[in-house]
Amino acid sequence: MAEIVLDRVSRWFNNVVAVNDVTMRITPGVTGLLGPNGAGKTTLMAMMSGFLAPSSGQVLLDGQPVWRHTDSYRSLGLVPEREISFGYLTGRRFVRANAELQGLDDPGAATEQALARVDMVEPADRRIGTYSKGMRQRVKIAAALVHEPPVLLLDEPFNGVDPRQRLQLMDLLREMGEDGRTILFSSHILEEVERLARHIEVVVAGRHAASGDFSAIRRLMTDRPVQYFLRTSDDRALATAMVADPSVRAVRFSTGRGLDVEVSDLGTFVHALPVWARDHDITLLEVTPSDESLESVFSYLVSR
Ligand SMILES: Nc1ncnc2c1ncn2[C@@H]1O[C@H](COP(=O)(O)OP(=O)(O)OP(=O)(O)O)[C@@H](O)[C@H]1O
């Protein structure tokens, strides 16, 4: 059972702060590292896998610093986001090269085992350049798993993978998590993380913004103020009814027609809205959340 601890880790590149004072603990099972593009996920993973030194703070694997501690490479597997540049190699050759680099006693047997684990035995003698995106991802996972590391780090593993292969990959990662491995995968898609991760760490603009299981993260996101656009048969009458209620923070007449409403208590608002409409004989023509983007959720988490 392996555990990664980040202790006040920062990393800057000249004047760009990519990771800012992050403290977190990654334990066995599947953890999702969620954050928008540019949040620092790749930089965090590069530091966790020993490819990049923290500018300050420490990354520890089972109590040992990862940086310049070559033994830790035996316990880590990294599946990077970038594509394999050796498209001319067969899948089998690529995985075997990794087995040899790890100095395994029987690289041939380890290669076959890793290929079987990701269900890539049959196409293993084809060149990687001929593989689909999902197959390339699986071969990268086989290469990262060939030395049976207890920790597997995957950077955006589902990007560009078709839905069927995505489900297969999710099943594979879930199984590995249930086997007691420490699996961390990054994503900028909340639904992806919700489906797979037992635990979620959220990073935004280099900072650690939230941590918890998916219902805790969902709750943080639904408790925030939300914006709605409403179109009704009588905007002015509805606006009057709404501003009197504490669940509504602000109402603005939209340019053209309609109302922009800032709601501070969504639970109360969704129940009250149809009642106001009925009591004032107003027809609701459109009710649309206008800031459901993940970006707005993230900026809320950071500004708390
Ligand atoms: N080698 C580098 N030199 C300069 N700036 C860098 C370098 N690597 C990362 N950055 C910057 O650090 C910030 C975090 O980048 P990072 O790639 O870690 O984010 P990310 O969350 O993985 O995003 P994405 O999903 O888009 O890759 C960005 O502003 C990026 O431009």
The ligand as a MOL file (V3000), in Angstrom:
LIG
                    3D

  0  0  0     0  0            999 V3000
M  V30 BEGIN CTAB
M  V30 COUNTS 31 33 0 0 0
M  V30 BEGIN ATOM
M  V30 1 N 8.0810 24.2800 -18.5970 0
M  V30 2 C 7.2750 25.3270 -18.3900 0
M  V30 3 N 7.7150 26.5900 -18.5920 0
M  V30 4 C 6.9100 27.6550 -18.3600 0
M  V30 5 N 5.6270 27.5740 -17.9190 0
M  V30 6 C 5.1350 26.3420 -17.7050 0
M  V30 7 C 5.9180 25.1490 -17.9370 0
M  V30 8 N 5.1420 24.0710 -17.6280 0
M  V30 9 C 3.9420 24.5720 -17.2420 0
M  V30 10 N 3.9440 25.9230 -17.2920 0
M  V30 11 C 2.8000 26.7970 -16.9220 0
M  V30 12 O 2.3160 26.3720 -15.6640 0
M  V30 13 C 0.8960 26.4310 -15.6150 0
M  V30 14 C 0.3450 25.0500 -15.2710 0
M  V30 15 O 0.5590 24.1800 -16.3840 0
M  V30 16 P 0.1760 22.6250 -16.3680 0
M  V30 17 O 0.5230 22.0670 -17.7160 0
M  V30 18 O 0.7720 21.9860 -15.1890 0
M  V30 19 O -1.4040 22.6740 -16.1910 0
M  V30 20 P -2.4940 21.5630 -16.4750 0
M  V30 21 O -3.4940 21.6790 -15.3860 0
M  V30 22 O -1.8500 20.2440 -16.6730 0
M  V30 23 O -3.1360 22.0550 -17.8040 0
M  V30 24 P -3.3780 21.2730 -19.1800 0
M  V30 25 O -4.4860 20.3130 -18.9000 0
M  V30 26 O -3.7670 22.3860 -20.1040 0
M  V30 27 O -2.0630 20.6220 -19.5250 0
M  V30 28 C 0.4600 26.9620 -16.9640 0
M  V30 29 O 0.2750 28.3510 -16.8350 0
M  V30 30 C 1.6220 26.6480 -17.8640 0
M  V30 31 O 1.6810 27.5570 -18.9260 0
M  V30 END ATOM
M  V30 BEGIN BOND
M  V30 1 1 1 2
M  V30 2 1 2 3
M  V30 3 2 2 7
M  V30 4 2 3 4
M  V30 5 1 4 5
M  V30 6 2 5 6
M  V30 7 1 6 7
M  V30 8 1 6 10
M  V30 9 1 7 8
M  V30 10 2 8 9
M  V30 11 1 9 10
M  V30 12 1 10 11
M  V30 13 1 11 12
M  V30 14 1 11 30
M  V30 15 1 12 13
M  V30 16 1 13 14
M  V30 17 1 13 28
M  V30 18 1 14 15
M  V30 19 1 15 16
M  V30 20 2 16 17
M  V30 21 1 16 18
M  V30 22 1 16 19
M  V30 23 1 19 20
M  V30 24 2 20 21
M  V30 25 1 20 22
M  V30 26 1 20 23
M  V30 27 1 23 24
M  V30 28 2 24 25
M  V30 29 1 24 26
M  V30 30 1 24 27
M  V30 31 1 28 29
M  V30 32 1 28 30
M  V30 33 1 30 31
M  V30 END BOND
M  V30 END CTAB
M  END
